[in-house]
């Protein structure tokens, strides 16, 4: 009869691990949400990665000025 309790114990441990993983995941989600909120609001219609870039060919970087 000792074998019968082992699978139950393993199931209980597996369920505890699953619940802990879910809690950890929820904490990571909340932290991520807070980080995004702290980044500040985006300016509508302006991508910060594209500020200062104009359509068409771009000027060469300073280190390449000698080659042109």
N, C-alpha and C positions, 0 to 999 in steps of 0.2 A: 504493500500500500504506500510505501514511501515514494514511489515513482509518480504517483498521481498528483502530489502537491507541487512537483517541480515545474511542469508546464504552466500551472496557474501562477507560480511565482515569476516565471519568465515572462508570461503575458503581462503581469502587473508591472514589472520592471520596464518592459517595452512601452507600455502605455504611459508610464511616468516620463520616460525619455521623450516620447512623442509630445506630451503636454509641455515639457520644458522647452523643447525645440520651438513650439508654437509661441510660447511666451517670449523667448529670445527674439524670434522673428518680429513679433509685434513691437518690442522695444526698438529694434533696428528701424522699423518703419516709422515710428514716432520720431526718432532722432533724425532720420532723413527728412521727414516733413518739416521739423524745426529748422534744420540747416537751410532748406530751400526757402523758408519764410524769412530767415535772417538775411538772405542774399539781397533782399529788397525787391521792390516792384520793377518790372521791366517797363521800359518806355515803349508805348504802343507804336508799332511800325518801324522800330529801329533795332537792328540786331547788333549787340555790342561787338561781336566779332568782325563785323563789316564796316564799322565806323571809319571814315577816312578813305575808304576804297571807292574809286570812281569807275564807271563803266569804261571798258576798252583796255588797251595795253597799260600795264602798270610801270612806273619808273623803276629803274634798276636799283638794287640796294647799294649803299655807299661803298662797300668793299668791291663792287663790280664796276664802279665808275671809271677805273683805269682801262678796262677792257673795251668800253664802248667808243 
